Amino acid sequence: MSKIGKINISIPEKVNVALNGTILNMEGPLGKKSLNIDLDVFELKINDGKDISIKPKKIDQNTKRLWGMNRSLVNNAIIGISKGYEKTLELVGVGFRATLKGKQLSMQLGFSHDVNFDIPDGIKINVEKQTTLKISGYDKQLLGEVVSKIKSIRPPEPYKGKGIKEKDQYILRKEGKKK
């Protein structure tokens, strides 16, 4: 039995959930999301618009694995369209700064040129200080993908810790050269 899969997903008041065929449509204050659920393997019940339960029709090794994953996907989508997700990035280094130019994030990261990053739809980037970025959105997967792409432009190096890192990320530091 899946420990995560057994837990019912509660639906907040402002979120509407409807099942059309195999597609689960969810609509909330922050956006719309639809998920494709395999109804040949799983049974999905929406109880009075208050909670959702997902159970496999027959339990075997394969469905046990997919049960918790499908429950987490539905739960993440509901949390995303009701509250949203947010990550904070820090630019560490002398002269490192970021500015917004319309739908583009322009960063000075110690290269000979500015690095421009196109912001996808559904993602909001807020430059709080010149070295702090708040990235928010309702799709957890897209948010993680965007944060990962921005971090890969200049990953933190182990000697001085210069680069782009998440707010609470710990960088393993190395000792420099000795005389």
N, C-alpha and C positions, 0 to 999 in steps of 0.2 A: 504494500500500500504506500502511496505517496503522501508524505507528511504535509507538503505544501498544497498538493492538489485537493485534499479533503476540506480545506478551509474555504468557506463561502466568501464571495467578494461582495462587500456592501457598496451600494450605489448612492452617491450623494444626492441631495434634493434637486440641484440644478442640472443634473445629467439625465439625458434620455437614452435608453438602450432598446434596440429593436433587432429581432432576428429575421432576416429576409433570405430564405433558402439556406445556404451555407455561409452567408456573409452576416457578421454581427456589426451593426451600425451603431455608433455611439456619438452623441452630440452634447457638448458642454459649453460653458462660457468662454473657454479659450480656443475651441476649434472642434473640428469633426475628425473622426477616425473610424476606419472600417477594417475588420480583421476577417480573414477567411478561416473557418473552423471546419475540420473534417467530421461531419455528422455521421459518417459510417462507423467511425471508431468511438466518438464521444457523444454523450447525451448532455445537452445544455438546457438548463431550466432558469427562467427569469421569474422570481417569486414576487408578484405584486409591485414590480418596479423598485423594490427595496434591496434585493440581493440576487446574485447569480451563483449557481452551483454548476460545476462541470464534473462529470463522472464518465469513466470508460464503460462501454457496453460489455466487454469481456476483459478480464485482467490477465495480461501476460507480460513478459519481460519488456517488450517493445512499448506497449501502452503505458506501463508504469513510468517509463522514461519521459514520454511525451505529455503525460497528465500534468505534472507540475509545471512544465514549460508553457503549455497552453494556458494554464491558470495564471501564471506570471505575466504572460503577454497581455491578457485581458485586464488584469489588475493594473499593470503599468499604463495601459491606454486610458483607463478610467481616471487614475491619479493625474495623468498628464493633461487631460482635457478639463479637469476640475481645478487642480492647483497649479500644475505646470512643474517643470524641472529647471534647475538653475545650477550652473557651475561658475567658479571664479578662477581666473587665470592671472598670474603675476608675471611681469616682464622684469627679470633681474639682470642688471648690467648697466654700465656707464653709457648714457646716451640712448638707451632703449626706451622707445615711446610708441604709443599707438594713437591714431586719430580716425574718426569716421568721416568718410566722404560719400554721402548718399548711401547706396547699397554696397559699399566697398569699405573694407577695413585696411587702412594703410599703416604699416609698421616700419619703424627704423630699428633694425636689429644688429647693427654693427657691420652689415654688408656694405659694399660700395653703392648700393641702390636701395630704394624703398621696396618693401615687399607688400603687394596688394593682394587681399583675399576677398573673393566675392562671397557675400552673405547669402545663403540659400533662403527660399521662402519658408516661413514657419519658425525661423530663428531670429531672435533679437539680440544684438550685441550693444552693450552699454559701456562706454569708457568712463569709469568713475574718476580715476586719476589718470595721468598719462601712462602709468605702469600697471594699472589694474583694469581687467576686463571682466564684466559680468555677462555671461552668455545664458540666455533662457529660451525655452521653447516647450511645446506640449508633447513632442515626440521624443521619447527617451533615446531611441536608437540614433535618430538624426542628430540630436544634441551631442551624444558621445562621439559620433563620427566627426562632427565639425570641430569639437575640442581636440580630438586626436590629430586632425589635419593641421590645426593651428600650432599645436605643440611640436609636431614633426618638422615645422619650418626651422626652428632653432631649439633642439632638445637641450636640457641643462647639462653642462659639462662637469666632471667630478672634481676639478681643481679649485675653481673659484665659484662654481655654482651659477655661472651666467647662462641665461637661456629663458625659455618660456616654461613655467611649471604651474601645476594646480596649487590652490591656496595652501592646503595642508600637506602637500607632497614633501616627503623627506628625501633629500639628495645625499647619497652616500659619498662622502668627501674623501679624497686621497691626499696623502702628504706630498708636498712638492719636492723639488730637487734639494739635495743636501750638499754642502761644500766639503 
